[in-house]
Amino acid sequence: MPLVVAPIGRELRVIKILTDEKTKKHLENLGITISSTLSIISQSGGSTICSIKDGRLALDKSVATKIFVA
């Protein structure tokens, strides 16, 4: 399922990232890679706020729709 429709507060595993190579490399630098785990803190106004490792990330809707989790 895409990250934008994933449940809040649950630990999720990234299974697919469908973006261009530049964006994929940027996400990798932020810690979002295939098989990494994250959880959604909140979703509002088109932004998705995730907790990954020891930090938080805000992703806009266009990026969050291209990250698939299970």
C-alpha positions in Angstrom: 0.0 0.0 0.0 1.2 3.6 -0.6 2.5 5.4 2.4 -0.3 8.0 2.2 -3.0 5.4 3.1 -1.0 3.4 5.6 -2.2 3.3 9.2 -0.8 5.8 11.8 1.3 4.5 14.6 2.1 1.1 13.2 5.6 -0.1 12.3 5.8 -0.5 8.5 8.5 -1.9 6.2 9.3 -0.2 2.9 8.9 -2.7 0.0 9.1 -0.5 -3.1 10.1 3.0 -4.1 8.8 4.2 -7.5 10.6 7.5 -8.1 13.3 8.7 -10.3 17.0 7.9 -9.4 17.7 11.4 -8.0 14.7 11.3 -5.6 15.5 7.7 -4.7 19.1 8.6 -3.8 17.8 11.5 -1.7 15.4 9.2 0.2 18.3 6.8 0.8 20.4 9.5 2.3 17.4 10.3 4.6 17.2 6.6 5.7 14.3 5.4 3.5 15.5 2.4 1.7 14.0 -1.0 0.6 13.4 -3.1 3.8 13.8 -0.1 6.2 11.2 0.3 8.9 9.3 3.5 9.7 6.1 4.5 11.3 3.7 7.3 10.5 3.2 9.9 13.2 0.6 12.0 11.4 -1.0 13.0 8.1 -2.4 16.4 7.5 -2.6 18.9 4.7 -1.1 16.5 2.2 2.0 15.9 4.2 3.0 12.7 5.9 5.2 12.9 9.0 7.2 9.7 9.6 9.5 8.5 12.3 12.5 6.6 11.0 15.4 5.6 13.1 15.9 8.4 15.6 14.4 11.2 13.5 11.3 12.5 11.9 10.7 13.3 8.3 7.9 15.3 6.5 7.1 14.0 3.1 4.8 15.7 0.6 2.0 13.8 -0.9 3.6 13.4 -4.3 6.6 11.6 -2.8 4.6 9.6 -0.2 2.3 8.1 -2.9 5.4 6.6 -4.5 6.7 4.8 -1.4 5.0 1.5 -0.9 5.0 -0.2 2.5 3.7 -3.4 4.1 
